[in-house]
Amino acid sequence: MHPQLAPPTRLPWIAQVLLLGWLYFFTGWLGLRIPSIGSHITLIWLPTGIAIAVLLRWGRRNWPGVFLGALLVNLSVDAHLGLAASIAIGNTLGPLLAVLCLSRGGFRPAMDRQRDVGSFIAASAIGMAITSCCGVASLYFWGRLPITELQTSWLTWWMGDIIGVFLAAPPLLTLERSSLSHLTKERRTLAYWILAACPVAWLAFFQDYSQSEHVFPLAFLTLPLFTWAAMRFGNAGASLIGLTFSLIAIWATAAGHGIFHSKDTHTSLFLLWSYMATITLTGLMISAMQAERRQTEITLRESEEKLRALYELSPLGIALNDMSGRFIEFNEAFRRICGYSAEALKQLDYWKLTPKKYSQDEARQLESLERTGCYGPYERLCPNSVLGAMLNTVADRESRHGCPEFSAFSCPTGSAHAQTEELAVFCA
């Protein structure tokens, strides 16, 4: 289980609960200003995302704040206490279930892995299904919703809750000091991005298309901007930009502008929902893939540094040469064994350092390489050496004529030039 993040401030538990309740109430009150079905169901419900993020970061013990905020926001739309309490129970159970699934699944709040994004989507969908079932059942039980509208109401409730999770939770989960520092370092690129985004946002969200048809494809103009942001600014930057663009699109659509505004309010809201879900999930997935790529590069670089250190510090002389015998690379131990300077050794090749008595052995090994793709293992010892190693490698049959081979040399460090001194050679 991934450990829960500690709260950013040392607030008492009751203060955390009250703060969460106030945030839930305020964002919920704003969300109900654009109802989709009746006065209790909206297609954009940010409080669920805030609840999941806070419960993940501050701990599940803060669930009373979710219940309190949900209760107050439902009482504010003329719901009686029984209806408001039953809806608040569902609004509390959904985020709690989502957080429980994420915690047990090894979810990392930084969402720097593709599996984290997938887990986040799945847990959100499951948790919000519970919220939708409780909410719609409550409205039906208390006579606020006819049976003919149950299916549409459930789907609208679920869509509103899950888009709220996608929009509000990622910025709250990924925003850390390190991500803010990264955004600060990229402030020049961010300024260029804003310069490019402003005309695109105006064209997509504020231009009046009331007399035009088939303008929805203009929404694709914003996708390159989100791809750029996700690749450059990371999860925190991408989620913040996705939230900002979504809020702008909501405000412009509510004011009667942009490509999502239409005479049919429900159609307009569903198109807007589809757009927000697409850009948010696209940004999260691209950012996660970028983070995984960077982590892979770091791991490979560290591994290469370790291998390089072992290669350079090895007491066994190691050289890399091509099929013609020319030395491509060698370590310091090999240079000391040969007794040449690095510049002089680069002018020599493997054959000049191989005593003629081993010519037949070399011919057999090269024949084996040609026939089987394998060179060695075999060993050659000088009378004075007791050191040794046996190496083995397999050459690629299709490219072995250009494939380099490794040679490992070992002999007393005080030996003279290899032309006159037998070296202990173990080849593969």
LOFIRO-437306 format. One record per residue: residue in one letter; x negated, y negated, z negated of N, C-alpha, C in turn. Coordinates in pm, whole numbers, plus 50000, padded with zeros to 5 digits. Layout:
REM LOFIRO-437306
AXYZXYZXYZ/...
END
This chain:
REM LOFIRO-437306
M499155011950000500005000050000499124987650000/H499464978650087498664966350093499014957649974/P498004952449902498294944249786499024931549824/Q499954927349739500684915149766499784903149746/L500024892949824499224881049812499614873249688/A498634867749622498904859749504499514846549545/P500384840749462500984827849496499924817149504/P500084807249595499094796949613498984787549494/T500024786949410499984778549291500344787049170/R499964782149053500244789548929501604785248873/L502624786448953503974782848908504524793648817/P505254789848713505954799948633506984807248718/W507344819148673508274827348752509594820148777/I510124813448676511404806648692511274795348795/A510114788748799509914778048897509844783849038/Q509214795449055509174801949185510574805749232/V511374811049140512744815049174513564802949216/L513464792149141514234780149173513774773949305/L512454774049329511954768649455512434776849574/L512374790049559512864798749666514354796649688/G515124795449579516564793049593516864780049664/W516104769449631516334756549696515994757149844/L514854763549879514484764750020515524772650098/Y516004783450036517024791650102518294783550124/F518724776350021519954768450032519824757450137/F518724750250136518574738850227518534743450372/T517694753650403517614758450541518904765450583/G519574772050488520854778350520521934768050549/W521954757250472522914746550496522714740450634/L521434738750674521164733650808521594743550915/G521344756450891521714766650990523204767351014/L524004765350909525464765950924526054753650990/R525234743751019525724732051093525984735651240/I525404747051286525654751551424526264765551419/P527474767051364528074780351351528404786251487/S528374799551493528694806551617530074813051610/I530384818851493531694825051473532204820751336/G533284813451331533804808751204532834799151138/S532874798751006532004789750932530874796950860/H530834810550868529844818050792528804825050881/I529004825451011528104832951098527464823351198/T526134823251200525394814651291524344822951363/L523924818151478522974825751558521524822551523/I521304813451432519944809951389519954808551238/W519324817951166519374818151020517954819350965/L517314807850945515924807450899515724812450756/P516724811550665516484815950527515984830250514/T516384839250605515914853050593514404853950612/G513874846350707512424846250728511684840650608/I512244830050549511624824150429511664834250315/A512784841250299512914851050191511884862250205/I511744867850325510794878750345509364874050319/A509014862250370507654857150352507344854750204/V508274848650132508044845649990507974858549908/L508844868049936508814880649862507544888449890/L507004887350010505734893950040504564887049971/R504584873949969503454866549913503524865349761/W504694863049706504834860649562505324872949486/G505774883049555506234895049488507744896749492/R508164909349490509594912449501510384908149377/R509724905149268510434901049147511154887649162/N510844880449273511494867449296512814868749370/W513364880849379514614882649453515774874249398/P515834871049267516954862649222517024849249295/G515874844049342515904831549417516664833049548/V516514844849613517264847349736518764847849707/F519124855149602520544856349566521134842649530/L520384834949453520874821749412521084812649532/G520104812049622520224803549740521374807949829/A521514821249851522604826249935523954823349873/L524054824849741525324822049673525724807449690/L524784798349669525084784149679525444779949821/V524724785349920524994781150057526364786150103/N526794797750055528124802550092529224795050016/L528964791149893529934782949820530094769249885/S529044764549953529104751350016529994750950138/V530384762650191531264762950308532644768050269/D533074764550149534434767350100534734782150083/A533714790250054533964804250020534214805249871/H535184813449831535414815149688534304823849628/L534254824649499533114830749430532924845349467/G534024852949478533894867149512533264869249649/L533754861849750533214863049885531764858449889/A531474847149825530104842049826529144851649758/A529584857949648528704867249577528464879949659/S529484885149725529304897349805528404894949924/I528544883349989527644880050100526224878150047/A526074871749931524744869349873524054882449838/I524814892449795524214905549766523584911449892/G524334910950003523774915850130522574907850176/N522654894550158521524886050197520284888650113/T520454894249994519324897649908518794911649939/L519684921149963519264934949989518474936150119/G518874928750223518184929750352516714926050344/P516364913950297514954910550283514194919750189/L514834924250079514164933449988513804946550057/L514724951950137514454964350209513354962250312/A513374951150384512334948350482510954947350416/V510894940350303509624938850231509134952250178/L510044960650129509664973850079509084982350192/C509704982050309509204989750423507804984750465/L507634971650468506354966050507505264969350406/S505574968350278504574971050175504134985550177/R505054994750195504705008850196504055013150327/G504205005150430503615008550560502235002850582/G501634996850479500284991250494500244978550577/F501314970850572501394958450649500404948150596/R499704941350687498804930550650499444917350690/P499644908150595500334895450625499664887250733/A498364889050755497674881550861498164885650999/M498804897451009499324902651137498254902251246/D497064907151212495944907351306495774920951373/R496784929551362496784942351431498124944151502/Q498104951251612499344953751684500324961751599/R499804970851518500694978851432501394970051330/D500744959151285501394949951191502584943051256/V502394938751382503494932251453504644942151476/G504294954451516505334964551535506074967751406/S505344968951296505984971651167506874959951125/F506404947951150507174936051116508494935751192/I508454938751321509684938851401510644949651353/A510114961951331510974973051290511594970551153/A510784966251056511304963950921512334952650921/S512084942251000513034931251007514364935951066/A514294943951171515524948951234516334957451137/I515654966151060516364974850965516964966650850/G516154957750793516644949750682517804940850720/M517714934650838518794925650879520064933250917/A519914945950953521114954150977521914955850848/I521214957650735521894958750606522604945550573/T521914934450594522524921450567523774919250652/S523694922750779524824920850870526014929550829/C525734942050793526824950950752527524945650627/C526744941350529527344936150406528134923250433/G527554914450515528224901750542529524903250617/V529504910950724530714912850805531774920450726/A531344930650650532304938050568532944929050463/S532164920050407532714910750307533754901550369/L533454895950486534404887150553535684894550589/Y535554907050634536744914950669537554918550544/F536864922350438537554926550315538334914950253/W537754902850260538414891250201539334884050300/G539594890350416540564885050510540094873150591/R538804871050601538274859850678537914863550821/L537994876550856537574880950988538504891951037/P539134890151154540014900651207539204912551256/I539824924151258539134936351296538664936151441/T539334928551525538954927951666537604920951688/E537164913251590535914905851605534764911951526/L534964923851471533914929751387532624932251466/Q532754938151583531544941751660530754929351702/T531464919551758530784907251800530194899751682/S530924899751572530444892651453529194899351397/W529214912751392528034919951340526804916951426/L526964917751559525834915351647525324901051634/T526234891451626525824877351612525104875051479/W525624880851373524994879451241523584885351243/W523474897551298522164904251305521174896251388/M521614891251503520734883351588520284870451519/G521204863851449520834851651379519834854151269/D520034865251194519094868451086517714872051139/I517684880351243516374885251289515594874251359/I516264865251430515514854151491515014844751383/G515754843751272515254835851160513994841851100/V513934855151094512724861951046511564859451142/F511824860951271510754859251370510194844951369/L511054835151343510614821251349509964816451219/A510564819951105510114814050979509054822150907/A509114835450914508184843650835506734842850885/P506454844351016505044844351059504244832051018/P504774819651034503954808250988503654808650839/L504634812650758504434813150613503474824250572/L503434835150650502564846350617501134844250665/T500964838150780499634837250842498894824350809/L499584814450756498944801650730498074802550603/E496784802450622495814803050514494774792050536/R493874790650439492804780850455491934783850576/S491664796750599490824800550712491494797050844/S492824799350854493534796050978493614781050998/L493804773550891493804758950902492434753750943/S491374759950890490024756150929489784758851077/H490314770351125490174773551267490904763451354/L492104759551313492854749651389492134736151389/T491494732751278490744720251271489564720451367/K488894731751375487774732851468488234731951613/E489454736251638489984736151775490844723751801/R490614712951726491504701351739491434694951877/R490284695251943490204689552077491044697852175/T490884711152167491704719952252493184718252220/L493494716652090494894714652051495444701652110/A494614691352114495054678652173495334680452322/Y494484687752393494724690652535496014698652552/W496244708252460497454716452469498694707752453/I498664698352357499814689552335500064680852457/L499004675852520499164667752640499834675652753/A499484688452761500104696852864501514700952826/A501774702552694503074707552650504164697052655/C503814684352633504834673852627505654672752756/P505044671652874505874670852996506654683553024/V506074695052989506794707753011508004708452919/A507824704352792508944704552698510034694852742/W509644683252790510644673552837511424679252955/L510704685553048511354691153166512294702453130/A511904710653033512704722452999513844719352903/F513634710052809514584708552700515364695352700/F514864685152766515504672052755516064666752887/Q515654672552997516204668453125517664672753135/D518484664553195519914667453207520164675953331/Y520634688353308520914697453419522404700953425/S523244692253371524664695353364525294696953501/Q524734690453602525284691453737524554701653823/S523614708753763522794718353839523124732553796/E522784742053881522984756153853521654763553869/H521594775253806520414783953816519134776653775/V519184769853662518004762753611517294770553501/F517874781553457517274789053346515844793553374/P515454797453498514054801253523513034790553485/L513474778153467512524767753425511934770853287/A512604779453211512074783253080510734790253092/F510494796653207509214803653225508034794053231/L508304781253253507214771453254506494770753119/T507204774153012506604773252879505774785552843/L505954796552913505254808952876503734807652887/P503174801552994501704799852995501184791752877/L501984782152830501554774252714501474783052589/F502434792052571502394800752455501284811052466/T501034815852586499904825052605498594818152570/W498424806052617497224798152586497094796252435/A498184792252370498144789752225497814802452148/A498424813852187498184826352115496744830852130/M496154829052247494784833452270493774824152206/R494134811552191493164801652144493294798551995/F494514798051944494734793151808495064804151708/G495154816551752495414827351659496874828351618/N497164837651525498544840051483499174827951418/A498404821151332498974809551263499354798651362/G498444795351453498734785051552499874788951644/A499864801451690500924805951781502294805751713/S502344810351587503634810551517504134796451487/L503234787351450503644773551426504164766951554/I503474769351664503894763551792505214769751837/G505364782951817506634789251852507794783651771/L507574781551641508604775651557508944761351602/T507904753551632508134739651675508904739051806/F508504746851903509204746952032510644751652014/S510854761551928512204766551907513104755951844/L512574748851744513364738351680513684727151779/I512724723751865512974713551967514064718252063/A513964730952103514974736352195516354736452129/I516424739952001517704740051929518294725951924/W517464716451887517934702551873518404697052008/A517614699552113517984694452245519264701052296/T519404714052273520604721152318521834716152243/A521694714152112522814708952032523214694952076/A522224687152128522504673552174523034673352317/G523124685152380523684685852515522664684052626/H521394687052599520354685352700519674698752727/G518924698952836518044710252864518704721752935/I517884731852961518304743153045519234752652971/F519284752152839520114761552764521514755952736/H521734743352765523054737552740524014741452852/S525194746252811526234749652909527584747252845/K528624747952925529974745552874530414756552779/D529914768652803530234779852715529224779952600/T529684776352480528774775152366528114788352331/H528874799252334528324812252298527244816452397/T527504814452526526494817752627525234809452607/S525424796652578524294787852555523444792652438/L524104796552328523364801052211522664814452235/F523304823552310522674836352338521444834552428/L521534825652527520354822752610519234816752526/L519584807852437518594801752349517964812252258/W518784821352203518274832052118517284840752195/S517624844352318516734852852399515394845952424/Y515454833152450514224825552475513344825252350/M513934822252236513144821252113512544834752075/A513314845452089512784858752056511634862452149/T511764858952277510714862452375509414855152345/I509484842152326508244834652307507594838252174/T508394840652071507824843851940507114857251941/L507774867551992507174880851994506004881452090/T506094874352202504964874052295503734867752230/G503934856752160502824850252092502204859051985/L503034865951906502514874651801501724886251858/M502214892451965501524903952022500194899752085/I500184888752158498934884152220497914880452113/S498364873552008497444869851899496874882151831/A497714892251808497244904551743496214911651831/M496474912351961495504918752052494194911152055/Q494264897852053493044889752048492274892051919/A492994892951808492324895351680491664909051678/E492334919151733491744932451740490504932451829/R490574925251940489404924552030488224917951960/R488494906951888487404900351816486814909351708/Q487674916851638487174925751535486354937051596/T486774942051712486004952451781484644947151823/E484604934851874483334928951913482404927351792/I482974923051679482154921651558481594935151514/T482444945451517482004958851477480914963951569/L481094962151700480074966651795478774958951777/R478884945951751477674937951731476924942451606/E477654945151499477014949851377476374963551398/S477074972251470476514985551498475254984451584/E475284975551682474114973651767472924968151687/E473214959151594472134953651511471514964451423/K472354973351368471824984251286470964993751370/L471464997451487470705006451573469414999851621/R469474986951648468274979751690467244979551578/A467714977651454466784977651342466144991351324/L466965002051337466405015551327465405018151439/Y465705013451557464825015251673463495007851652/E463574995451606462354987551590461504992351473/L462154996751364461415000451243461075015251235/S461495023051334461215037351331459715040051334/P459215049151247457795052851254457485061551375/L458525066951437458355074951557458405065951680/G457405067151764457405059051885458525063051979/I459285053252025460415055852115460285046752236/A460455052752352460385044952476461535048852566/L461975039452646463045041552743462465039052881/N462545049052968462005047553103462995052653206/D462875047653330463765052053436463215064653502/M463885069553606463505082153669462175081453741/S461735069453772460415068253835459295068153733/G459645067853605458635067853500458305054053448/R458865043453506458555029853462459195027253326/F458425021153236458935018353102459885006453106/I461095008753057462094998153049462004991052915/E461814998852809461764993252676461025002852585/F460384997652483459675006052385459584998352254/N459475005952144459354999352014457884997351977/E457674990651866456314987151824455514999651788/A456165009651729455465021951695454905028751820/F455675028851927455195034852051454015026952108/R454085013852098452975005752149451695008352071/R451825009551936450635012251855450065026051885/I450945035751910450485049251942449665049152069/C450145041752168449455041552297448165033252291/G448125023452202446925015352190446815004152290/Y447885001452362447874990552460448634978652406/S448394967152464449234955652436450564957552509/A451564949952469452874951352532452814948152680/E452044937752718451934934052858451254944952939/A450184950752884449464961352956450314973852970/L451074977052864451884989152868452994988152971/K453494976052994454544974253093454044976853235/Q452744975953253452164978453385451954993353410/L452015001553305451825015953319453185022753335/D453145035953349454385043653353454195056753278/Y455265064353271455275076753194454225086453243/W454035087153373453125097153430451665094053398/K451315081453386449945077953351449625081253206/L450675082753124450455086352985450655101252960/T450905108853065451145123253051449915131053098/P449295138953011448155147053054448535156453167/K447585159053257447875167153376448235181453342/K447795186453223448065200353187449565203053168/Y450345192153154451785193753137452565191453266/S451875190653380452545187753507453575198353541/Q453215211253520454165221953554455395221453464/D455155218553334456305217253243457225206053288/E456635194853329457445183653375458235187453499/A457595194853590458285198853713459485207753681/R459315216753583460435225453545461575217453482/Q461215207553399462245199453336463005190953438/L462275185553536462935177653640463815186353728/E463395198453750464215207753827465495211053750/S465355212953618466525215553535467465203553536/L466885191553533467705179553539468475178953669/E467815182553778468475182253908469575192653917/R469355204253852470275215353864471425214753764/T471135211253639472135211953533472515198353477/G471735188053509472005175053449471405173253312/C470625183053265470005182353133468485181753146/Y467875173553061466415172253056465965175952916/G465305187452902464835191852771465945199252698/P465735201252570464575196552494463345205452511/Y462195199452507460955206952499459925198152431/E458845204352382457875196752304456455199352353/R455645188852327454215189752357453465184552236/L452575192452182451865188752061450375187052088/C449785177052022448335175952025447785182851900/P446595187451902446045195051788446035187151660/N445915173851665445755165951544447075161351483/S448215164251549449485158751503450345169351436/V450925165751326451865174651259453265168751258/L453385156551316454695150051322455465155251441/G456765154651435457505159251550458985156351541/A459625157051658461075155551666461535162351792/M462715167351791463265173751909464505166151951/L464465159952068465575151952118466225159052234/N467475155752255468185162052366469205152352419/T469325151452549470325142952611470805149452738/V471975146052782472565151352905472705140053004/A472145141853122472245131553225473535133253303/D474045122253351475245122353435474865127353572/R475505138153617475145143853747475345134053861/E476405125753852476695116853963475755104953969/S475165101253854474335089253854472955091853794/R472545104353786471305107353716470085101853787/H470155099253917468975093953985468675079753939/G469665073053883469405059653830469505059153680/C469635070953619469855071453475468545071453400/P468375062753301467135062653224467055074653132/E465845078453092465635089352999464845084252880/F465055090752766464335086952645463135096152625/S462035090252583460865097952546460445093952406/A460195103652320459755100852184458325105752166/F457455097052121456035100152107455655099651960/S454785108751917454285108451780452865113351776/C451995105151718450625109451695450005100251591/P448835103651536448205095051436448065080851487/T448285071151400448335057251442446985051751485/G445915058451453444605053151491444075058851621/S444915064951705444455071451828443985061251931/A443175065952021442685057452128443685057352241/H443285051452356444195050352470444705063952514/A445915064052562446585076652595445925083852710/Q445135076752796444505083652908443475093752860/T442935091452742441845099952696442225107752571/E443395105352516443805111952391445125119252416/E445195131952377446445139152392447445133852291/L448615130452339449685125852252450635137252223/A451245136752110452315146252082453575140452143/V454135147052241455265141552314456445151252305/F457575145952264458795153852259459795147152351/C460155153352458460905146752563462305152452571/A463205143652608464565148052636465145138952742/
END
